[in-house]
Amino acid sequence: MGHSPHLRSGTVKGFRTRYGASPLHLLIVLCSFALAVYAGLRLLEGDTLGVVIWFVGAALLHDLVFLPLYTVTDRVLQSVFRRGKDMADRPRPVTGRINYIRVPAFVALLLLLVWYPLILSRVPGFTSYTGLPADVFWRRWLLITAALFAGSAVCLLVTMWRAHSPRSRVHEAPPKPPGRRPA
């Protein structure tokens, strides 16, 4: 009843060759598209024009303002990191070390983008609604940003220390002890 195992594996192999991934991957992608369509339809039920204007405005703001801004900032950081030379007079690899600035900056800016009304005290009556003070978010965001950059600096120092520390080489044969030569 059914096909032999080598025929079933050949079918999956042919699917992988044509699609580029497993059938499970295709199922997950289709489910995520269905969820996105459902969420989009639910979102557009209320103020459709306002939501469309918000999405178009966000896309234009990102493409015309933020993308050039963080591209220029990234190029400046790369040029700063590229100026230093190693002992062998080679430029240091920029990509690995610059990520220790990119990641905490990205997370801090993402937090600012999501929570800017609270961080910049733009929410009137926040304290009366929640009972929480509205003036603590700026300091907390600065503390989180400082902790992100401090953690990134520690990771960079550990990486640099590991790169310069002597390691035992497992793949090389151990040196032969001095002794008698075979006859």
Secondary structure, DSSP 8 states (H G I E B T S, - for coil): ----HHHHHHHHHHHHHHHSS-HHHHHHHHHHHHHHHHHHHHHTTS-HHHHHHHHHHHHHHIIIIIHHHHHHHHHHHHHHHHH-B-TTS-B--HHHHHHHHHHHHHHHHHHHHHHHHHHTT--TTHHHHHSS-GGGHHHHHHHHHHHHHHHHHHHHHHHHHHHHS----SSS-----S-----
